[in-house]
Amino acid sequence: MATRGSRLEKVKRIFQQFDLNKDGGLNRAEMAALVVAVNPRVKFSDEQINAILDEVFRTYKEFIDEDKALNLDLVAGEGEDSIAEASTSSVADDRAMEPQKKQRTAAWAASPNHGIVFDETWKLVDDLEILVKRLKTKQAKDGKMKNDNSDMYSDAGWSREFGPSSSEVSERVNWVESGHDYAAFVKELGGLRAKADGARSREEAFDGHMAIGRVLYEHQLFKDGLVSFKRACELQPVDVRPHFRAGNCSYALGKFGEAKEEFQLALEAAETGGNQWAYLLPQIHVNLGITLEAEGMVLSACEHYREAAILYPTHYRALKLLGSALFGVGEYRAAVKALEEAIFMKPDYADAHCDLASALHALGDDERAIVEFQKAIDLTPGHVDALYNLGGLYMDMGRYQRASEMYTRVLTLWPNHWRAQLNKAVSLLGAGESDEAKKAMKEALKMTNRVEVHDAIAHMKQLHKKKVKANGGSNGENSFTVVEPLKFKTLGSKTTSRQELATALEIRAFQRLSRLNRCDVDLLMREISDSDVPLSFSGTGIPEKSIRKNALEGILRRLLGFLKPETFQEAIKAINERILSVLDDSGLSRVDIGMFYAIIAPICGGSLEKRKRVAFEALLYRPVNEGNGQLRKSDATRYMKILRAIYFPVHGSSEILEFRGDSDASMVSMTEFIVMFDDPEFGFGILSTLMKLESGDRVRHGHYVCAVCRYPIIGSRFKEVKAHFSLCNQCYSECKVPSSVKQEEFSFKEYQREAEAAKDKFKCFGSKKN
């Protein structure tokens, strides 16, 4: 960058000025003269100068020659200290360097970009340090202050690095903000702020509030620090630093929305401020990305991590975060590439090894995943994420004993990790240790009463059933046979075929995972009406309204605003894997917004007619159909092809490829579109079956249980009319029948409710009576 070059020339001139013996480097005496010269307002003692020089020579010892001279080449290669800050930045810990223990020599205070400028500000800092020390002493004496390690480990999943590292957790402090001590501190702090406001110039007042905020931030008094940074923002609105610091404080306080706004303001100011703030841009992008992830906006976070890596190619942490976020949205191959680059730059990056292992496992490369998990554990023996996820990998591989060992190690490090306790119970059951599994389950129930406990119990039952051979259990219970699909016959026009039900169940599973069934089509229609997407042109020159995937994520956040961030992340992952991967066929991360709306409309909430109408309106929103009130038949046909490729993945994208180049210019009305839509062979006629599954979610059939899985039947009940056994939706779709029943073919009748079965009974009774 041009700025970096000019700064390098300036540094060269400084070195030449203080390099008295002209040997190309600075010895200790020359460095001491430089320290005094660049800080003319500060009166350093010999002890302070020696402390500074010790730190400098210790930090850069590998660049120091045998004659103890600091070489100029170091400065040329290292760049601004703020770039080093960016390479290790975190929202919870954004300090440029580890602060000195002595006052007036903190690294940030001496930094040319973030440091103290005015003499009066030093007095404010010294007074504030005394106030904080007094408060800390009083709260520690009263037993109010306590360390907090409740967030020492992240939840199961990839390492998100939203908080401080585990090595820093012991230093985290919870200040007690009630009581006389804290009130007195706030009052005296107000006096210091008033002194800063009373400075001789706006610049000095800004310097004072920034320094007060930095001191408060470093002592983890985030709420008070935020007040100071906000005041600094008022004094110099176009300065990047106060917005950036305010964003860090807001994030630390859990105010992610406010943090995002501050980082966006910082980004805007940095991008419009020219090269002045170029050194800080990578760090802003990283911290904004982390904040967006906290709100569930993973695709948007990817964009900022990617931008940080472009601006600063050796920013290994940006690459690690990018890889983790890509893993979170199901883009596993891209995640592996980013994580491998991060590890190449920093081989001892335990979190990157852990997330690389998770991505490899998702791609099916389990043996290599085990190696990477083990590397993470070797680097950080207490890495809970690596231990927990390695346990999950062993579970998937059927190595239950090894899995239980991993979960035991997790519980040793984190005794109240209820997920590890539950999975330990499941793995012990899989290993055949039923008694130990029961004990582990009881411990899990003591830890939490969450719904996941009941899911784990169901999982345990399923594992137990897998042990029962198909040719019979102890009482013939749960034994089943999978028969050929041709042997399954349906009775009556209302009985759903096995294949159709299997496809509808798969779509229903995606519908639940994406939570789109909880988004009403009326809300989707309003979004279509309010959208104002500018025209763009594809490679074929056809106009379209396309937006980037991260912008589409913002629209989905509005549509699914009722979801918690972690649940929204799961929904985005499902949508990205199944829908966006097909629509983004160019690989440019752009999606035709009208086509996207039309694709999700059939699986949103609402009546059958409304869903079809909104799909039609969404296609009208596309430029090729806009203003006509009718669709081009070629466009409607292409829509059906894409719809089937997404929701009937067995067909893949071959149908779409076959259709390319169709130039049918005829138009179709809403009525004709519905006919095309309802076609079971070429349209989406399965929608009626899908809606039947939706309405059956709460339907029970009294005492009836499935003859195969033994679970109470929910939804439709499929009764075999000869052997008189009943199957649930899932077992019927999988062609499972009790192994005790031997028949050439099986005829089923579907009952959506028991009232229908009762009506059939009465009919049968009446015919016998006659």
Order of alpha helices (4+ residues) and beta strands (2+ residues): alpha-beta-alpha-alpha-beta-alpha-alpha-alpha-alpha-beta-beta-alpha-alpha-alpha-alpha-alpha-alpha-alpha-alpha-alpha-alpha-alpha-alpha-alpha-alpha-alpha-alpha-beta-beta-alpha-alpha-beta-beta-beta-alpha-alpha-beta-alpha-alpha-beta-alpha-alpha-beta-alpha-alpha-beta-beta-beta-beta-alpha-beta-beta-alpha
